[in-house]
């Protein structure tokens, strides 16, 4: 039931719902695991300025999850999200640099 409401909210344009739907699809938590759908919803939310979604999208591009790998685009999105204070992006970049 919660997934249905989340999906309805995303389809009605709520950016945070789009991000949460992306995470649900990517993790399989509350939704069937589906990398392509996760990428789609992360891209929608990131395009609307959701910083967390930009970090998620950066990881997806970097790792090639739900989309062909594009490390340059992934790093760009990760750096943008990290500069905006997204801890997930900051930690991912630290991990890449071996910190």
FENRAQUI-V80489 format. One record per pair of residues at least 12 apart in sequence whose C-alpha atoms are under 8 Angstrom apart, sorted by the first residue. I is the first residue (numbers start at 1). J is the second residue. D is the distance in Angstrom with one decimal. If there is no record, write none. Layout:
i=I j=J d=D
i=I j=J d=D
This chain:
i=2 j=30 d=7.8
i=3 j=21 d=8.0
i=3 j=30 d=6.2
i=3 j=31 d=6.7
i=6 j=18 d=8.0
i=6 j=20 d=7.7
i=6 j=21 d=6.6
i=7 j=21 d=6.7
i=15 j=44 d=7.8
i=15 j=45 d=5.2
i=15 j=48 d=6.7
i=15 j=50 d=7.0
i=16 j=45 d=7.1
i=16 j=50 d=7.3
i=18 j=41 d=5.4
i=18 j=42 d=6.8
i=18 j=44 d=6.8
i=18 j=45 d=5.5
i=19 j=41 d=6.4
i=19 j=42 d=5.6
i=19 j=45 d=5.5
i=19 j=46 d=8.0
i=19 j=50 d=7.6
i=19 j=52 d=7.6
i=19 j=53 d=5.7
i=21 j=38 d=7.2
i=21 j=41 d=6.5
i=22 j=37 d=6.8
i=22 j=38 d=4.1
i=22 j=39 d=6.6
i=22 j=40 d=7.3
i=22 j=41 d=4.8
i=22 j=42 d=5.2
i=23 j=38 d=6.4
i=23 j=42 d=7.8
i=24 j=38 d=7.4
i=25 j=37 d=6.3
i=25 j=38 d=4.9
i=26 j=38 d=5.0
i=26 j=39 d=7.8
i=35 j=65 d=6.2
i=35 j=66 d=4.6
i=36 j=65 d=7.8
i=36 j=66 d=4.3
i=36 j=67 d=7.2
i=37 j=66 d=7.6
i=38 j=66 d=7.2
i=39 j=57 d=6.9
i=39 j=60 d=7.1
i=39 j=65 d=7.6
i=39 j=66 d=5.5
i=39 j=67 d=7.2
i=42 j=54 d=7.4
i=42 j=56 d=6.8
i=42 j=57 d=5.9
i=43 j=57 d=6.4
i=51 j=81 d=5.4
i=51 j=84 d=6.9
i=51 j=86 d=6.6
i=52 j=81 d=6.9
i=52 j=86 d=6.1
i=52 j=88 d=7.7
i=54 j=77 d=5.8
i=54 j=78 d=6.9
i=54 j=80 d=7.6
i=54 j=81 d=5.8
i=55 j=77 d=6.3
i=55 j=78 d=5.0
i=55 j=80 d=7.9
i=55 j=81 d=5.2
i=55 j=82 d=7.4
i=55 j=86 d=7.0
i=55 j=88 d=6.8
i=55 j=89 d=5.1
i=56 j=78 d=8.0
i=56 j=89 d=7.6
i=57 j=74 d=7.1
i=57 j=77 d=7.0
i=57 j=78 d=8.0
i=58 j=73 d=7.0
i=58 j=74 d=3.9
i=58 j=75 d=6.2
i=58 j=76 d=7.2
i=58 j=77 d=4.7
i=58 j=78 d=4.9
i=58 j=89 d=8.0
i=59 j=74 d=6.0
i=59 j=75 d=8.0
i=59 j=78 d=7.1
i=59 j=89 d=8.0
i=60 j=74 d=7.1
i=61 j=73 d=6.6
i=61 j=74 d=4.7
i=62 j=74 d=4.4
i=62 j=75 d=6.7
i=78 j=90 d=7.6
i=78 j=93 d=7.2
i=79 j=93 d=7.7
